[in-house]
Amino acid sequence: MVKEAIATGDSVEQAFEEACKLLGVESHEAEFEILELPEKKKFGLFGGAPAKVRAFIKSGPAEAAADYLKQVLGQMGIPSVEITIAEQENGALLTLTGDDIGFIIGHRGETLDSLQYLSGLVANHVEDSYYRITLDIGNYREKRKETLEALGKKMAAKALKTQRNCSLEPMNPYERRIIHTAVQEVEGVKSWSEGEDLARHVVIGPEGGERPAFRRPNDRSSRGGRDFHKDRGGRPQGGNKNFGGRSPSRDSRDRRPVQHDQRDSYSPPADSRPVKKGNSPLYSKIETKKEN
């Protein structure tokens, strides 16, 4: 990627200095090309033309990404951010420094990851080969890496103990690689990625697969979704069509009429049966008083 500026001056040196100012670099950092040589005026009065120079600098993918970030951050109201470039294998680390720029990280690094993705697209347009850009603020990447490594080992130990798969929250490819690397250090477990796009996440599970889930004999899931547990009276508590598929409550069961066998019916003793009005001594006394 080439960044250039064209300027004019009374001399080539003066035109070159003006072009470097437009580029925002020192004269020793740029190269130049003379487009037009200065012409002196005839008789000191007529004609003449200034020198015209094209100054340019060749920037690599990292420099292109840094320039793009400065423009974006300037639009965000942060024009004074300094960007330090550190070359790495197949890429570069861009460290941002300045006052009150911690909010650029965002929730769990989401804003920083978005800026990193966009700057990476700019860097990869400079050269045909893949070039990875990593952004960092206040050593956030190293701290996040330590947190993810501890999380991966903790979830791996849980999966090994329970023999069940454990799914983590969605992460970007960089953070998923950290989890996979940490899980490889724990024997008996493995990790893989599931989901698409923003929902892609890491799953950690035992190497032999999940163990079968234990089900009780009277589990409703093994009986077609109905509950066949019995109450204290030995009656099943399955669904009832009169109750919308739900088991009736205890009060509604107690209010239902109970049918007894005639052989088990109860008859009160003879002396406790109600006495007819005419045979009762009490009623006879009352009737005698009414007649008198």
PLY file of the C-alpha trace (Angstrom):
ply
format ascii 1.0
element vertex 292
property float x
property float y
property float z
element edge 291
property int vertex1
property int vertex2
end_header
0.00 0.00 0.00
1.35 3.40 -1.00
0.46 6.66 0.66
1.37 9.78 -1.31
1.04 13.53 -1.45
1.89 16.13 -4.12
3.12 19.64 -3.34
4.81 22.56 -5.06
7.56 24.99 -4.06
10.15 27.40 -5.31
12.65 24.54 -5.26
12.56 20.75 -5.25
13.60 20.62 -1.60
10.88 23.03 -0.57
8.23 21.12 -2.52
9.37 17.85 -0.93
9.13 19.32 2.56
5.60 20.50 1.89
4.60 17.06 0.59
6.00 15.36 3.72
3.95 17.71 5.89
0.85 16.63 4.02
1.76 12.99 4.66
2.41 13.68 8.33
5.90 12.16 8.27
9.49 13.35 8.42
11.45 13.83 5.23
13.74 10.89 5.96
10.72 8.55 6.22
9.43 9.20 2.70
10.58 8.91 -0.86
9.90 11.43 -3.59
9.53 11.82 -7.30
10.10 15.07 -9.21
7.17 15.80 -11.44
8.23 19.25 -12.66
11.45 21.17 -12.29
11.26 24.82 -11.38
11.57 27.40 -14.19
13.02 30.79 -13.68
11.26 33.87 -14.92
12.58 35.44 -18.10
14.19 38.78 -17.42
12.89 38.31 -13.90
9.40 39.35 -15.00
7.82 36.86 -17.34
7.08 33.11 -17.20
8.53 30.80 -14.64
6.96 27.80 -12.79
7.41 26.23 -9.34
8.79 22.80 -8.72
6.29 19.96 -8.35
7.16 16.90 -6.24
5.34 13.68 -5.36
6.28 12.29 -1.95
5.19 8.78 -0.96
5.68 6.11 1.66
5.20 2.39 1.21
3.21 0.99 4.12
2.73 -2.67 4.91
-0.39 -4.39 6.23
0.29 -3.38 9.83
0.75 0.27 8.92
-2.42 0.23 6.84
-4.34 -1.26 9.77
-2.90 1.35 12.15
-3.89 4.21 9.84
-7.40 2.82 9.57
-7.69 2.51 13.36
-6.61 6.13 13.84
-9.35 7.27 11.48
-12.02 5.17 13.22
-10.94 6.18 16.72
-10.89 9.81 15.62
-14.53 9.49 14.59
-15.22 7.97 18.03
-13.82 11.10 19.68
-10.39 9.65 20.57
-7.89 11.42 18.31
-4.89 11.17 20.66
-4.46 7.38 20.73
-0.95 6.11 20.10
-0.53 2.81 18.25
2.62 0.72 18.64
3.28 -1.98 16.04
5.10 -5.20 16.97
5.70 -7.66 14.14
4.73 -11.28 14.83
4.66 -14.50 12.84
2.16 -14.06 10.00
0.87 -10.83 11.54
1.38 -7.98 13.94
0.31 -6.88 17.41
-1.07 -3.34 17.60
-1.02 -1.94 21.14
-3.20 1.10 21.84
-2.19 3.56 24.56
-3.81 6.77 25.73
-5.95 8.38 28.40
-9.39 6.94 29.23
-9.48 4.39 26.42
-10.51 1.41 28.52
-14.07 1.62 27.22
-12.77 0.57 23.79
-12.48 -2.98 25.16
-16.24 -3.27 25.65
-18.16 -6.09 27.32
-15.85 -9.12 27.40
-13.74 -7.52 24.69
-16.54 -7.31 22.10
-15.70 -3.78 20.91
-11.99 -4.54 20.77
-12.68 -7.73 18.81
-14.82 -5.82 16.31
-12.08 -3.24 15.71
-9.57 -6.07 15.38
-11.72 -7.79 12.76
-12.17 -4.62 10.69
-8.50 -3.67 10.84
-7.62 -7.23 9.82
-9.74 -6.85 6.69
-7.84 -3.68 5.79
-4.49 -5.37 6.36
-5.38 -8.34 4.17
-6.26 -6.06 1.26
-2.65 -4.84 1.13
-1.10 -8.22 0.40
-2.50 -11.39 -1.06
-1.22 -13.59 1.78
-3.02 -13.93 5.12
-1.97 -11.35 7.69
-3.35 -11.54 11.23
-3.89 -8.34 13.23
-4.19 -8.47 17.03
-5.28 -5.45 19.08
-4.43 -5.00 22.75
-5.12 -2.38 25.41
-3.55 -2.41 28.85
-2.38 -6.04 28.54
-6.01 -7.14 28.26
-5.23 -10.03 25.91
-2.81 -11.68 28.34
-5.24 -11.36 31.24
-8.08 -12.76 29.13
-5.88 -15.66 28.04
-5.16 -16.64 31.64
-8.88 -16.48 32.48
-9.82 -18.69 29.51
-7.10 -21.25 30.28
-8.37 -21.58 33.86
-11.96 -21.89 32.59
-11.05 -24.58 30.06
-9.24 -26.73 32.65
-12.06 -26.29 35.17
-14.76 -27.36 32.71
-12.59 -30.26 31.52
-12.32 -31.54 35.10
-16.10 -31.23 35.46
-16.74 -33.16 32.25
-14.32 -35.89 33.37
-16.01 -36.18 36.78
-19.62 -36.20 35.57
-18.93 -37.96 32.25
-21.21 -35.40 30.60
-20.58 -32.75 27.92
-20.15 -29.12 29.01
-20.95 -26.25 26.60
-19.27 -22.87 26.95
-20.49 -19.46 25.85
-19.94 -18.33 22.23
-16.40 -17.07 21.56
-14.34 -15.78 18.67
-11.81 -18.08 16.95
-8.87 -16.67 18.93
-10.50 -17.45 22.30
-11.71 -20.87 21.14
-8.12 -21.82 20.25
-7.05 -20.93 23.80
-9.75 -23.22 25.24
-8.80 -26.10 22.94
-5.13 -25.78 23.91
-5.95 -25.78 27.63
-8.22 -28.85 27.34
-5.45 -30.84 25.63
-3.51 -30.73 28.90
-6.24 -32.70 30.73
-6.25 -36.45 30.08
-9.51 -38.23 29.37
-11.37 -35.31 27.81
-11.65 -33.70 24.39
-13.06 -30.48 22.96
-14.69 -29.41 19.71
-16.65 -26.47 18.31
-20.36 -26.36 17.49
-22.73 -23.72 16.11
-22.49 -21.23 13.31
-21.23 -17.64 13.06
-21.74 -15.69 16.31
-23.25 -18.73 18.06
-20.18 -20.93 17.56
-18.93 -22.23 20.91
-16.70 -24.88 22.48
-18.03 -28.16 23.88
-15.91 -30.20 26.30
-16.70 -33.87 26.95
-15.21 -37.25 27.90
-13.16 -39.01 25.24
-15.43 -42.07 25.29
-18.59 -40.01 24.95
-21.32 -39.30 27.43
-22.48 -42.11 29.69
-26.17 -43.11 29.37
-28.52 -41.14 31.56
-29.91 -43.14 34.52
-33.70 -43.51 34.53
-35.82 -44.92 37.30
-38.30 -47.69 36.44
-41.28 -45.46 37.26
-39.87 -42.42 35.47
-42.56 -40.65 33.46
-40.18 -40.32 30.50
-40.12 -44.14 30.17
-43.93 -44.43 30.31
-44.89 -42.11 27.50
-44.94 -38.95 29.59
-47.51 -40.18 32.22
-46.81 -40.30 35.91
-47.74 -43.68 37.39
-46.67 -43.02 40.97
-49.29 -44.11 43.51
-50.64 -42.22 46.49
-50.97 -43.64 49.99
-54.22 -45.38 49.10
-52.56 -47.26 46.26
-54.41 -45.31 43.55
-52.44 -44.21 40.46
-51.83 -40.49 39.93
-51.87 -40.64 36.15
-53.51 -38.07 33.89
-57.30 -37.81 33.91
-59.31 -36.67 30.93
-61.77 -34.88 33.23
-58.92 -32.79 34.64
-57.22 -31.80 31.36
-54.62 -34.57 31.62
-53.65 -33.55 35.17
-53.99 -35.68 38.23
-56.90 -34.61 40.48
-56.00 -32.97 43.74
-56.30 -34.78 47.06
-59.39 -32.74 48.03
-61.18 -33.61 44.80
-60.42 -37.32 45.31
-61.70 -37.18 48.90
-64.98 -35.58 47.78
-65.78 -38.38 45.39
-68.52 -40.74 46.69
-67.23 -44.00 48.10
-69.20 -47.11 47.21
-69.29 -49.88 49.81
-70.36 -53.45 49.47
-73.78 -54.13 51.00
-72.27 -56.83 53.12
-70.00 -54.23 54.71
-72.81 -51.66 55.25
-73.29 -50.39 58.79
-76.60 -50.53 60.70
-77.05 -48.71 64.02
-78.23 -50.72 67.09
-81.95 -50.98 67.76
-81.98 -48.82 70.89
-80.29 -45.91 69.05
-82.81 -45.80 66.19
-85.17 -42.74 66.01
-88.47 -43.25 67.87
-91.77 -42.45 66.28
-93.67 -39.45 67.57
-96.55 -41.41 69.10
-94.38 -43.83 71.10
-92.10 -41.22 72.68
-92.83 -40.39 76.39
-91.59 -36.83 75.80
-94.06 -36.17 72.99
-96.91 -37.73 74.95
-96.33 -35.34 77.85
-96.29 -32.34 75.49
-99.57 -33.43 73.87
-101.23 -33.90 77.31
-100.31 -30.32 78.27
-101.73 -28.96 75.02
-105.09 -30.75 75.64
-105.37 -29.35 79.21
0 1
1 2
2 3
3 4
4 5
5 6
6 7
7 8
8 9
9 10
10 11
11 12
12 13
13 14
14 15
15 16
16 17
17 18
18 19
19 20
20 21
21 22
22 23
23 24
24 25
25 26
26 27
27 28
28 29
29 30
30 31
31 32
32 33
33 34
34 35
35 36
36 37
37 38
38 39
39 40
40 41
41 42
42 43
43 44
44 45
45 46
46 47
47 48
48 49
49 50
50 51
51 52
52 53
53 54
54 55
55 56
56 57
57 58
58 59
59 60
60 61
61 62
62 63
63 64
64 65
65 66
66 67
67 68
68 69
69 70
70 71
71 72
72 73
73 74
74 75
75 76
76 77
77 78
78 79
79 80
80 81
81 82
82 83
83 84
84 85
85 86
86 87
87 88
88 89
89 90
90 91
91 92
92 93
93 94
94 95
95 96
96 97
97 98
98 99
99 100
100 101
101 102
102 103
103 104
104 105
105 106
106 107
107 108
108 109
109 110
110 111
111 112
112 113
113 114
114 115
115 116
116 117
117 118
118 119
119 120
120 121
121 122
122 123
123 124
124 125
125 126
126 127
127 128
128 129
129 130
130 131
131 132
132 133
133 134
134 135
135 136
136 137
137 138
138 139
139 140
140 141
141 142
142 143
143 144
144 145
145 146
146 147
147 148
148 149
149 150
150 151
151 152
152 153
153 154
154 155
155 156
156 157
157 158
158 159
159 160
160 161
161 162
162 163
163 164
164 165
165 166
166 167
167 168
168 169
169 170
170 171
171 172
172 173
173 174
174 175
175 176
176 177
177 178
178 179
179 180
180 181
181 182
182 183
183 184
184 185
185 186
186 187
187 188
188 189
189 190
190 191
191 192
192 193
193 194
194 195
195 196
196 197
197 198
198 199
199 200
200 201
201 202
202 203
203 204
204 205
205 206
206 207
207 208
208 209
209 210
210 211
211 212
212 213
213 214
214 215
215 216
216 217
217 218
218 219
219 220
220 221
221 222
222 223
223 224
224 225
225 226
226 227
227 228
228 229
229 230
230 231
231 232
232 233
233 234
234 235
235 236
236 237
237 238
238 239
239 240
240 241
241 242
242 243
243 244
244 245
245 246
246 247
247 248
248 249
249 250
250 251
251 252
252 253
253 254
254 255
255 256
256 257
257 258
258 259
259 260
260 261
261 262
262 263
263 264
264 265
265 266
266 267
267 268
268 269
269 270
270 271
271 272
272 273
273 274
274 275
275 276
276 277
277 278
278 279
279 280
280 281
281 282
282 283
283 284
284 285
285 286
286 287
287 288
288 289
289 290
290 291
